[in-house]
Amino acid sequence: MAASSGSVPPAVPAPEGAAGDRKLRDAFALVKPGITALICLVAVGGFLLADPRSIDFGRLGLLVGTGALSSAGAAALNHYLDRDLDAEMRRTRGRPLPSGRIRPSGAVAAFGLVLLGFGVGAASVLLNPLTGFSIFLGGLTYVVVYTAWLKRRSSWNIVIGGFAGSAPALAGSAAAIGSWTPGVLAFALLVFLWTPPHFWSLALLLKDDYARAQLPMLPRMDDLAFSGKVVVLSAALLVPATVLLGWSGAVTWPVLLVLVVLGVLFVALTAPLWRHVTPRTARRGFVYSGPYLLLVVLAIAANAPLVLRGVPAGL
C-alpha cells in the first residue's frame, strides 16, 4: 500500500561499514590531529635549532612519536573536560563527545591519561629525562593549568596556557643535545607570544560563540575597540622576539630575514583591528596565524643546510 502524503518514511540504518568509518573518524578527532601535528612541528623546530650540524634522525623520530602520543593524550583529556563547554558553542558542538557519538565515560579520560603517560615515560627512557620532563610540562599546562583551571576563570587563560605550545620546542632541544639552548629558549618565547594573537583573533571572530559559553578570552571582551588594539600589540611582540632569536646566534641571516618578514606581515594583517573590529578584520589575522607558525618552522628547517654551508648567523 502506498504511504500517505503525511507519513514519515522509516529511517534507513547506516551501512555497517559507514558506521565503522564514522567511529574511526570520531576517535581520530578525539586526539586533535591538527594540533598534534603542530605540536610535533614545534618540537622538530627545537630539535633542528639545538644542533643543526649533526641531526640524528633516529632520535628525531623518537621525539615525534613520543610527542605525538603525549599531545594526543592531552587532547583527549581536553575533549573530556570541556565537553559541557563544547556543547554550548556552535564551533565545537559537533565534536564527538558533545554530539553524543562517543559516550563521555571515564574510559575517554583513561585513554587520554594512558597516551600522555606513555608518551612522557617513553621519551624519558628512550631519549632522556629532560625530554620527558619538557613534554610533561606541556601536558600539565594544557590539561591542568589551562583546561581545568584558567579557561573558565580568567582572561589570562590563553596567555599562561600558551606555555603548552612552547614546551615542545624545549623537548626538541632536550632530545637533540640533552639541554635547553639560548636559541631554543628564544624560539619557545616566539611560540609563546604567537598563541595570544592566534586565539584572540579567533575570539573576536566568534565573539558571540564565546559569549554564549561565558568564556573570558580577552582583557575586556565587552570593549571590542580595546580588544582589537590588544590583538595588534600582541602580534607586534613577535617581531622583537624574532630579533631575539637572531641575536642568540641560532639562525643564519637569510632565515632571520624571512622570520622578520613573516612577523611584520602578521602585524600588517592584524593592524585593521586597531580601528575597526569586524568579522573580516578578525578573520585576516586568524587565517594567517596558523600558516605563520608553519612557515616559521619550515624556515628553521632550512636553517640547517645554511649552517652547514657556513652562512653566518643573523646578528
N, C-alpha and C positions, 0 to 999 in steps of 0.2 A: 504494500500500500504506500502511496506517495505521502511524504511528510507534509503537514500543513504549513502554510507560509509563516506561522508564528513559532514553529518548533525549532529547537536548537539541535543541530546535528551532534551526534555523540563525539566526545573527544577521541582523537586518534593518538594512542600512545606512541611516544618517540621510539624509533627503532633501537634495539639493544645496543648496536654499535654507536649510534649517535649519543645515547645516554652515557656510554663509557667515555666517549671523547669529551663530553661536557664535564664529567667528573675529573678527567685528567687536566683539562684546561683550568678548572677551578683550583685544583691542587697546585698547579703551576702558578696561578695568580696569587696564591696564598704566600708565596715566598718573594713576591715583588721582583720579578726578573729584571725589570728596567733599573731599579735602584741597586739591586745586587750587582749588575753589570757595571754601573757607575762606580760603586764602591771598589770593585776589583780593578777598574781602570786607575783610580786614585792610588791604590796600592802598587800597581805596576809603575806609576809615575814616581812614587817614592823610592822604589827599588832601583829604577834606572838613574835617578838623581844621585843616590848614595854612592854608587861606584860605576860610572859609565864606561870605564876602561876594561872592566872584567865582568861580563854578565854571565852568571851561572843559570842557564835556562832550566835546569832541574829544580833548583831552589825557587826560581820564579814560578814554575808550575805548581810546586807545593804551596807557595804563598797564595796563588789564585784559587787553588782548590780549597784550602782551609778557610780562606777569607770568604769565599762564596758560600760555604756551608754555614759559617757564623752569621753572615749577613742574611741568609735565607731564614735561619732560625729566629733572628731578631725581628725580621719582617713578619713571620707568622705570629710571634708574640704581640707585635703591634696590632695586627688584624684582630687578635683575640681581645686585647684590652680596649680597643677603640670601636668595637662592634656597635655599641649604642650610639656613638657619635657618627659613625659612618652611615647609620640608618637615617640620620637627620639631614644629611647633605645629599643634594642631587648628584654631585660629582662622585660620591662613594657608595650610595645606597645599592648599587648593582653588584658590589663585591660579594664574594661567596658567603660570608657569614651573615651580614645584614639582610641579604636576599633570601636566606634560609636554604640555599643549595648545599651548604655544609653546616652541620649542626655545631653550634658553638660550645662544644663539650670540653672537658678537661683534656681530652685526647689532643686537641689542637694546641693547647698550651704545652703539653708534654712533648709533642712533636717539635715545637719551637725550641724548647729547652734542650732537648737531645741534640738537635742540629747545632745550636750555639755552643753547647758544652763540648761536643765532639770536635768542632772546628777549633776552638781555643786549645783543647788538650792536644790535638794532633799537631797544631802549629808549635806548641811548647816543646813537644817531644821530637818532632821531625825537623824542626828548624832551630829555634832556641827559645828560652823562657821570655825574653823581651818581646819577641814577635807575638807569642801567645798573650802576654800582658797587654800589648798595644791593641790587639783585636778585642780582648776582654773589655778594655776601657771604652772602645767604641760601642760594643753591645750594651754595656752597662748604661752609658749615656743615653743611647737611643731608647732602650726599653724602660729603664727605671727613672732616670732624671727627666727625659723629655716626655715620653708617653704617659707614664704612670703618675708623675709629679707635676711638672710645669705646664703641660699642654693646656689643661683646663683652668689653670690658676693665674698665669702670668703672661703678659705680652712679651716677656723676655724668653719665652719658651724656645723659640726658634734660634735666638741668639746663643743661649747657653747650649741648647741641643745641637747646635751646629758643630760642636766638637766631635760628634759621632761621625761626621763626614771627613774630619781631619785625621782621625785615628788611623785609617788605612794607610795614609802616607807614612806615618810613623812605623806602622807594621812593615811596610815595604823596605824602609831603611834598615830596620832591625833584621829582617830576613836576609838582606844583602850583605851587611857588614857587622851585625851584632850591636849596633848603636844608632843613635839619632844624630844625624849630621846637621850643621847650621843651615845648609841649603834645603834639606828636607823639612826642618822646622819652619823655614820661610814659606815653603810650598804648603805645609799644613795650615799656616796662617792664611794663605791665599784662599784655600778651600773653605776655611772657617768664615772668612769675610764674604765669600761668594754666597753662602747659604741665606743670609737675610734678604738681599735684593731678589734672589730667586723666589723665595716663598712669599715675601711681602708683595711682590708683583702679582703673584697668584691670588693672594688675599684681596687685593684691590680689584682684580678681575672678577672674582667670585665673592664679592663682599656680602651679598645677600645670603649666600650659602653659609658663610662663616658666621654671620649674624644669627641665622636660624639655629645653628648648633651652639651658639653662645661661646664661641672660641675667641679668646683675646689674642689677636695676632700682631697688631701694630701698636706703637706707643699711644696713639689716640685714633682708634678706628672710626670714631664718630666725627672726626675732623679730617676729611679727605684731603683738603689742601695741605695741611701739616704732614699727613702721612705720605703724600706724594713727594714732598721735599725730603722726607726721611729716606725713601727708596733711592732717590737720586744721590744723596750724600753717601749712603751705604755702598752704592755701586762705585762711587768715586774713590772709595778707600781701596779698591782693588788695584788702582794704578800705583800708589806708593808701596803697596805690598809686593807688586811685581818688581819694582825697583829694588826693594829689599832682597828679593830673590837673586837679582843680578849682582847686587853688592856682596852677596855671600860667596860669589865665585862659582856657583854650581852650574850656571848655564853660559853658553857662548853668546857672543854679541848678536848674531843673527836670530837666535832663539829669543833673546831678551827683547829685541826689536819687535818680533812677532807678538810676544806676550803683551807688550805695552800697547800695540795697536789693538789687540783684542780687548784690552781693558778700556781703552778710550772709546772704542765702538760701543761697549756696554753702557758707558756713561751717556754717549750720544743718543742711544736708543731709549734710555730711561729719562732723558732730560725733559721731554714734553710734560712729564708728570709734575714738574716744578710749577707749571702754570695751570694745567688742566688735568684732572683725573677723570678719565673716561675708560670704558672697556677697551677702546682702541689703543690708547696710550699705555694702559697697563699690560695689554697683550704683547706689545712690541718687546718690552723688557723681558717678560716671562718666556716668550718663544725663543729669544736669543740665549737666555741664561743656560739652558741645557747644552746646546752646541758649544757655547763658550767653554765650559769645563772640559768637554770632549776635545776641543781644539787645543786647549792648554796642555792636556796630557799627550796629544799627538806631537805637539811642538817639543815637549820634554823628551819624547821618544826619539825625535830627530836630533836631539842634542848629543846623544851617544856617538854616532858616527862623526859628528863635527869635532868632538873632543879628541877622538882617535886620529883625526887629520891635523890636529894641532891648532885649530881655530881658537883664538884667545877668548877668555871669559868676558862677560858683558861689561863689567865695571871694574 
